[in-house]
């Protein structure tokens, strides 16, 4: 069970469902009728516009022979990861990056717009995953 979760944890729940629908030749309309929800609600989940609730995920998990709480665990993991990315606090006008990434530079004098390529390279090489995500978000990469 853990191995499957590790494999799928970065794939949106809707894409997992869509793939299994295609694999089994089932339409979204047919699935929505079987689990008792509207087509538009299911379509919103599949396209990533809605979250999947516990009862609905249990119905889908039983239809596709997933482990119990598989879809919920994936959704929760992805929400937590997004929360980490969203919680990256800007320090003034730049992302919060540890001083050790720029050990040889006074970060207060660093021009975050002028030295964009240098900063991206440095954080890509020496920053952790959170800092890389912050730089990607800051520079809209």
Residue pairs with C-beta under 8 A, 6 or more apart in sequence:
1 67
1 70
4 67
4 70
5 70
5 73
5 74
5 77
8 16
8 70
8 74
9 73
9 74
9 77
9 78
10 78
11 74
12 48
12 78
13 45
13 52
13 57
13 71
13 74
13 75
13 78
14 45
14 46
14 47
14 48
15 46
15 48
16 71
16 74
17 31
17 45
17 46
17 60
17 64
17 71
18 46
20 64
21 27
21 28
21 31
24 64
28 39
28 42
28 43
28 46
29 39
31 42
31 60
31 63
32 38
32 39
32 41
32 42
34 63
35 42
35 56
35 59
35 60
35 63
36 59
37 56
41 50
44 50
45 51
45 52
45 56
51 75
52 60
52 71
52 72
52 75
54 72
57 69
57 70
57 71
57 72
57 75
58 68
58 69
60 66
60 71
61 67
61 68
61 69
61 70
61 71
84 130
84 133
85 130
85 133
85 134
85 137
88 95
88 96
88 130
88 133
88 134
88 137
89 96
90 96
90 138
93 112
94 110
94 112
94 138
95 131
95 134
95 135
95 137
95 138
96 134
97 107
97 123
97 127
97 131
97 134
97 135
98 127
98 128
98 131
99 107
100 126
101 122
101 123
101 126
101 127
101 131
102 110
102 122
110 119
112 119
112 138
116 139
119 135
120 135
120 139
120 141
123 131
123 132
123 134
123 135
124 132
124 135
127 135
135 141
